[in-house]
Amino acid sequence: MASDAPIGGAIATVQTATVTLCRQAALLSLANACADWHPSSSNDAQAMRTRIGGMLDDAATAAADAGSDATFQALRSLRAQVLQDLANRGARMPDVITVTRNVPLARAGAGVAALRQRRPRA
């Protein structure tokens, strides 16, 4: 419930600041978790870069809009470090590709077995 009393405005200010602080703490925790995370492919690393990069970008923009230059700079620096780390680790991971076969693997395996049976033994 909003209030026109000075205390109501102060409460709203504290609530907004608390929400911002909690969001920033959550982003810091995500950045720390990314450092311990092991992507299974370069695609996984790229997807994480996109997700975490967007969240850190949004938080940095909100900090700049609020006039908090130091927080903006810290979040931009954190974003750059996290994204670089994920890019480096993703570059060492294999790409995930889709292979389309002409026949199901079960039939292909049976065909190979049939060929082995037909080959004359030396």
Biotite code that builds the C-alpha atoms (Angstrom):
import biotite.structure as struc

atoms = struc.array([
    struc.Atom([0.000, 0.000, 0.000], chain_id="A", res_id=1, res_name="MET", atom_name="CA", element="C"),
    struc.Atom([1.538, 3.327, -1.084], chain_id="A", res_id=2, res_name="ALA", atom_name="CA", element="C"),
    struc.Atom([1.645, 6.226, 1.323], chain_id="A", res_id=3, res_name="SER", atom_name="CA", element="C"),
    struc.Atom([2.013, 9.981, 0.880], chain_id="A", res_id=4, res_name="ASP", atom_name="CA", element="C"),
    struc.Atom([3.633, 10.269, 4.313], chain_id="A", res_id=5, res_name="ALA", atom_name="CA", element="C"),
    struc.Atom([7.416, 10.775, 4.389], chain_id="A", res_id=6, res_name="PRO", atom_name="CA", element="C"),
    struc.Atom([7.884, 7.405, 6.074], chain_id="A", res_id=7, res_name="ILE", atom_name="CA", element="C"),
    struc.Atom([6.025, 5.722, 3.193], chain_id="A", res_id=8, res_name="GLY", atom_name="CA", element="C"),
    struc.Atom([8.461, 7.225, 0.700], chain_id="A", res_id=9, res_name="GLY", atom_name="CA", element="C"),
    struc.Atom([11.419, 6.116, 2.802], chain_id="A", res_id=10, res_name="ALA", atom_name="CA", element="C"),
    struc.Atom([10.059, 2.579, 3.020], chain_id="A", res_id=11, res_name="ILE", atom_name="CA", element="C"),
    struc.Atom([9.626, 2.449, -0.764], chain_id="A", res_id=12, res_name="ALA", atom_name="CA", element="C"),
    struc.Atom([13.204, 3.684, -1.229], chain_id="A", res_id=13, res_name="THR", atom_name="CA", element="C"),
    struc.Atom([14.559, 1.025, 1.119], chain_id="A", res_id=14, res_name="VAL", atom_name="CA", element="C"),
    struc.Atom([12.535, -1.695, -0.590], chain_id="A", res_id=15, res_name="GLN", atom_name="CA", element="C"),
    struc.Atom([13.817, -0.666, -4.010], chain_id="A", res_id=16, res_name="THR", atom_name="CA", element="C"),
    struc.Atom([17.403, -0.551, -2.771], chain_id="A", res_id=17, res_name="ALA", atom_name="CA", element="C"),
    struc.Atom([17.028, -3.957, -1.129], chain_id="A", res_id=18, res_name="THR", atom_name="CA", element="C"),
    struc.Atom([15.659, -5.513, -4.313], chain_id="A", res_id=19, res_name="VAL", atom_name="CA", element="C"),
    struc.Atom([18.541, -4.028, -6.320], chain_id="A", res_id=20, res_name="THR", atom_name="CA", element="C"),
    struc.Atom([21.103, -5.293, -3.821], chain_id="A", res_id=21, res_name="LEU", atom_name="CA", element="C"),
    struc.Atom([19.577, -8.796, -3.839], chain_id="A", res_id=22, res_name="CYS", atom_name="CA", element="C"),
    struc.Atom([19.578, -8.893, -7.659], chain_id="A", res_id=23, res_name="ARG", atom_name="CA", element="C"),
    struc.Atom([23.221, -7.846, -7.773], chain_id="A", res_id=24, res_name="GLN", atom_name="CA", element="C"),
    struc.Atom([24.141, -10.450, -5.138], chain_id="A", res_id=25, res_name="ALA", atom_name="CA", element="C"),
    struc.Atom([22.332, -13.110, -7.169], chain_id="A", res_id=26, res_name="ALA", atom_name="CA", element="C"),
    struc.Atom([24.267, -12.081, -10.286], chain_id="A", res_id=27, res_name="LEU", atom_name="CA", element="C"),
    struc.Atom([27.534, -12.309, -8.373], chain_id="A", res_id=28, res_name="LEU", atom_name="CA", element="C"),
    struc.Atom([26.560, -15.814, -7.261], chain_id="A", res_id=29, res_name="SER", atom_name="CA", element="C"),
    struc.Atom([25.764, -16.756, -10.868], chain_id="A", res_id=30, res_name="LEU", atom_name="CA", element="C"),
    struc.Atom([29.147, -15.437, -11.989], chain_id="A", res_id=31, res_name="ALA", atom_name="CA", element="C"),
    struc.Atom([30.863, -17.536, -9.302], chain_id="A", res_id=32, res_name="ASN", atom_name="CA", element="C"),
    struc.Atom([28.826, -20.568, -10.342], chain_id="A", res_id=33, res_name="ALA", atom_name="CA", element="C"),
    struc.Atom([29.883, -20.064, -13.969], chain_id="A", res_id=34, res_name="CYS", atom_name="CA", element="C"),
    struc.Atom([33.518, -20.315, -12.870], chain_id="A", res_id=35, res_name="ALA", atom_name="CA", element="C"),
    struc.Atom([32.833, -23.799, -11.459], chain_id="A", res_id=36, res_name="ASP", atom_name="CA", element="C"),
    struc.Atom([30.517, -24.924, -14.264], chain_id="A", res_id=37, res_name="TRP", atom_name="CA", element="C"),
    struc.Atom([31.805, -27.362, -16.880], chain_id="A", res_id=38, res_name="HIS", atom_name="CA", element="C"),
    struc.Atom([30.015, -27.034, -20.221], chain_id="A", res_id=39, res_name="PRO", atom_name="CA", element="C"),
    struc.Atom([29.537, -30.253, -22.147], chain_id="A", res_id=40, res_name="SER", atom_name="CA", element="C"),
    struc.Atom([29.969, -28.557, -25.528], chain_id="A", res_id=41, res_name="SER", atom_name="CA", element="C"),
    struc.Atom([30.838, -25.263, -27.133], chain_id="A", res_id=42, res_name="SER", atom_name="CA", element="C"),
    struc.Atom([27.105, -24.787, -27.765], chain_id="A", res_id=43, res_name="ASN", atom_name="CA", element="C"),
    struc.Atom([26.420, -25.042, -24.011], chain_id="A", res_id=44, res_name="ASP", atom_name="CA", element="C"),
    struc.Atom([29.111, -22.464, -23.282], chain_id="A", res_id=45, res_name="ALA", atom_name="CA", element="C"),
    struc.Atom([27.728, -20.105, -25.928], chain_id="A", res_id=46, res_name="GLN", atom_name="CA", element="C"),
    struc.Atom([24.183, -20.462, -24.599], chain_id="A", res_id=47, res_name="ALA", atom_name="CA", element="C"),
    struc.Atom([25.401, -19.659, -21.076], chain_id="A", res_id=48, res_name="MET", atom_name="CA", element="C"),
    struc.Atom([27.349, -16.653, -22.392], chain_id="A", res_id=49, res_name="ARG", atom_name="CA", element="C"),
    struc.Atom([24.177, -15.336, -23.976], chain_id="A", res_id=50, res_name="THR", atom_name="CA", element="C"),
    struc.Atom([22.080, -15.834, -20.824], chain_id="A", res_id=51, res_name="ARG", atom_name="CA", element="C"),
    struc.Atom([24.532, -14.488, -18.255], chain_id="A", res_id=52, res_name="ILE", atom_name="CA", element="C"),
    struc.Atom([25.690, -11.701, -20.559], chain_id="A", res_id=53, res_name="GLY", atom_name="CA", element="C"),
    struc.Atom([22.136, -10.445, -20.950], chain_id="A", res_id=54, res_name="GLY", atom_name="CA", element="C"),
    struc.Atom([21.465, -10.502, -17.228], chain_id="A", res_id=55, res_name="MET", atom_name="CA", element="C"),
    struc.Atom([24.682, -8.661, -16.394], chain_id="A", res_id=56, res_name="LEU", atom_name="CA", element="C"),
    struc.Atom([23.999, -6.159, -19.175], chain_id="A", res_id=57, res_name="ASP", atom_name="CA", element="C"),
    struc.Atom([20.533, -5.429, -17.797], chain_id="A", res_id=58, res_name="ASP", atom_name="CA", element="C"),
    struc.Atom([21.888, -4.958, -14.276], chain_id="A", res_id=59, res_name="ALA", atom_name="CA", element="C"),
    struc.Atom([24.657, -2.652, -15.498], chain_id="A", res_id=60, res_name="ALA", atom_name="CA", element="C"),
    struc.Atom([22.154, -0.565, -17.455], chain_id="A", res_id=61, res_name="THR", atom_name="CA", element="C"),
    struc.Atom([19.901, -0.301, -14.394], chain_id="A", res_id=62, res_name="ALA", atom_name="CA", element="C"),
    struc.Atom([22.877, 0.813, -12.291], chain_id="A", res_id=63, res_name="ALA", atom_name="CA", element="C"),
    struc.Atom([23.804, 3.455, -14.872], chain_id="A", res_id=64, res_name="ALA", atom_name="CA", element="C"),
    struc.Atom([20.200, 4.676, -15.028], chain_id="A", res_id=65, res_name="ASP", atom_name="CA", element="C"),
    struc.Atom([20.224, 4.995, -11.232], chain_id="A", res_id=66, res_name="ALA", atom_name="CA", element="C"),
    struc.Atom([23.416, 7.069, -11.407], chain_id="A", res_id=67, res_name="GLY", atom_name="CA", element="C"),
    struc.Atom([25.589, 4.442, -9.734], chain_id="A", res_id=68, res_name="SER", atom_name="CA", element="C"),
    struc.Atom([28.702, 4.724, -11.890], chain_id="A", res_id=69, res_name="ASP", atom_name="CA", element="C"),
    struc.Atom([30.897, 2.523, -9.687], chain_id="A", res_id=70, res_name="ALA", atom_name="CA", element="C"),
    struc.Atom([28.320, -0.292, -9.744], chain_id="A", res_id=71, res_name="THR", atom_name="CA", element="C"),
    struc.Atom([27.937, 0.107, -13.504], chain_id="A", res_id=72, res_name="PHE", atom_name="CA", element="C"),
    struc.Atom([31.712, -0.208, -13.992], chain_id="A", res_id=73, res_name="GLN", atom_name="CA", element="C"),
    struc.Atom([31.933, -3.209, -11.648], chain_id="A", res_id=74, res_name="ALA", atom_name="CA", element="C"),
    struc.Atom([29.107, -5.036, -13.430], chain_id="A", res_id=75, res_name="LEU", atom_name="CA", element="C"),
    struc.Atom([30.590, -4.303, -16.870], chain_id="A", res_id=76, res_name="ARG", atom_name="CA", element="C"),
    struc.Atom([33.965, -5.597, -15.699], chain_id="A", res_id=77, res_name="SER", atom_name="CA", element="C"),
    struc.Atom([32.371, -8.716, -14.220], chain_id="A", res_id=78, res_name="LEU", atom_name="CA", element="C"),
    struc.Atom([30.463, -9.281, -17.463], chain_id="A", res_id=79, res_name="ARG", atom_name="CA", element="C"),
    struc.Atom([33.640, -9.017, -19.547], chain_id="A", res_id=80, res_name="ALA", atom_name="CA", element="C"),
    struc.Atom([35.532, -11.459, -17.315], chain_id="A", res_id=81, res_name="GLN", atom_name="CA", element="C"),
    struc.Atom([32.729, -14.031, -17.151], chain_id="A", res_id=82, res_name="VAL", atom_name="CA", element="C"),
    struc.Atom([32.090, -13.922, -20.899], chain_id="A", res_id=83, res_name="LEU", atom_name="CA", element="C"),
    struc.Atom([35.801, -14.204, -21.692], chain_id="A", res_id=84, res_name="GLN", atom_name="CA", element="C"),
    struc.Atom([36.158, -17.183, -19.373], chain_id="A", res_id=85, res_name="ASP", atom_name="CA", element="C"),
    struc.Atom([33.175, -18.940, -20.958], chain_id="A", res_id=86, res_name="LEU", atom_name="CA", element="C"),
    struc.Atom([34.474, -18.156, -24.450], chain_id="A", res_id=87, res_name="ALA", atom_name="CA", element="C"),
    struc.Atom([37.898, -19.594, -23.618], chain_id="A", res_id=88, res_name="ASN", atom_name="CA", element="C"),
    struc.Atom([36.471, -22.766, -22.123], chain_id="A", res_id=89, res_name="ARG", atom_name="CA", element="C"),
    struc.Atom([33.896, -23.121, -24.894], chain_id="A", res_id=90, res_name="GLY", atom_name="CA", element="C"),
    struc.Atom([36.612, -22.882, -27.539], chain_id="A", res_id=91, res_name="ALA", atom_name="CA", element="C"),
    struc.Atom([38.222, -26.013, -26.080], chain_id="A", res_id=92, res_name="ARG", atom_name="CA", element="C"),
    struc.Atom([34.963, -27.973, -26.184], chain_id="A", res_id=93, res_name="MET", atom_name="CA", element="C"),
    struc.Atom([33.653, -29.956, -29.161], chain_id="A", res_id=94, res_name="PRO", atom_name="CA", element="C"),
    struc.Atom([30.812, -28.632, -31.255], chain_id="A", res_id=95, res_name="ASP", atom_name="CA", element="C"),
    struc.Atom([27.565, -30.568, -31.129], chain_id="A", res_id=96, res_name="VAL", atom_name="CA", element="C"),
    struc.Atom([26.475, -31.615, -34.595], chain_id="A", res_id=97, res_name="ILE", atom_name="CA", element="C"),
    struc.Atom([23.475, -33.537, -35.824], chain_id="A", res_id=98, res_name="THR", atom_name="CA", element="C"),
    struc.Atom([24.242, -36.547, -37.976], chain_id="A", res_id=99, res_name="VAL", atom_name="CA", element="C"),
    struc.Atom([21.490, -37.839, -40.218], chain_id="A", res_id=100, res_name="THR", atom_name="CA", element="C"),
    struc.Atom([21.933, -41.405, -41.340], chain_id="A", res_id=101, res_name="ARG", atom_name="CA", element="C"),
    struc.Atom([20.341, -42.998, -44.361], chain_id="A", res_id=102, res_name="ASN", atom_name="CA", element="C"),
    struc.Atom([19.386, -46.055, -42.339], chain_id="A", res_id=103, res_name="VAL", atom_name="CA", element="C"),
    struc.Atom([18.726, -46.598, -38.651], chain_id="A", res_id=104, res_name="PRO", atom_name="CA", element="C"),
    struc.Atom([21.749, -47.733, -36.666], chain_id="A", res_id=105, res_name="LEU", atom_name="CA", element="C"),
    struc.Atom([20.196, -51.126, -35.962], chain_id="A", res_id=106, res_name="ALA", atom_name="CA", element="C"),
    struc.Atom([19.859, -51.831, -39.699], chain_id="A", res_id=107, res_name="ARG", atom_name="CA", element="C"),
    struc.Atom([23.339, -50.435, -40.404], chain_id="A", res_id=108, res_name="ALA", atom_name="CA", element="C"),
    struc.Atom([24.810, -52.750, -37.767], chain_id="A", res_id=109, res_name="GLY", atom_name="CA", element="C"),
    struc.Atom([22.979, -55.728, -39.240], chain_id="A", res_id=110, res_name="ALA", atom_name="CA", element="C"),
    struc.Atom([24.312, -54.810, -42.694], chain_id="A", res_id=111, res_name="GLY", atom_name="CA", element="C"),
    struc.Atom([27.890, -54.705, -41.453], chain_id="A", res_id=112, res_name="VAL", atom_name="CA", element="C"),
    struc.Atom([27.447, -58.077, -39.762], chain_id="A", res_id=113, res_name="ALA", atom_name="CA", element="C"),
    struc.Atom([26.013, -59.540, -42.987], chain_id="A", res_id=114, res_name="ALA", atom_name="CA", element="C"),
    struc.Atom([28.982, -58.230, -44.985], chain_id="A", res_id=115, res_name="LEU", atom_name="CA", element="C"),
    struc.Atom([31.416, -59.791, -42.535], chain_id="A", res_id=116, res_name="ARG", atom_name="CA", element="C"),
    struc.Atom([29.687, -63.156, -42.937], chain_id="A", res_id=117, res_name="GLN", atom_name="CA", element="C"),
    struc.Atom([29.910, -62.996, -46.745], chain_id="A", res_id=118, res_name="ARG", atom_name="CA", element="C"),
    struc.Atom([33.606, -62.148, -46.861], chain_id="A", res_id=119, res_name="ARG", atom_name="CA", element="C"),
    struc.Atom([35.795, -65.154, -47.485], chain_id="A", res_id=120, res_name="PRO", atom_name="CA", element="C"),
    struc.Atom([38.170, -65.847, -44.615], chain_id="A", res_id=121, res_name="ARG", atom_name="CA", element="C"),
    struc.Atom([41.855, -65.986, -45.367], chain_id="A", res_id=122, res_name="ALA", atom_name="CA", element="C"),
])
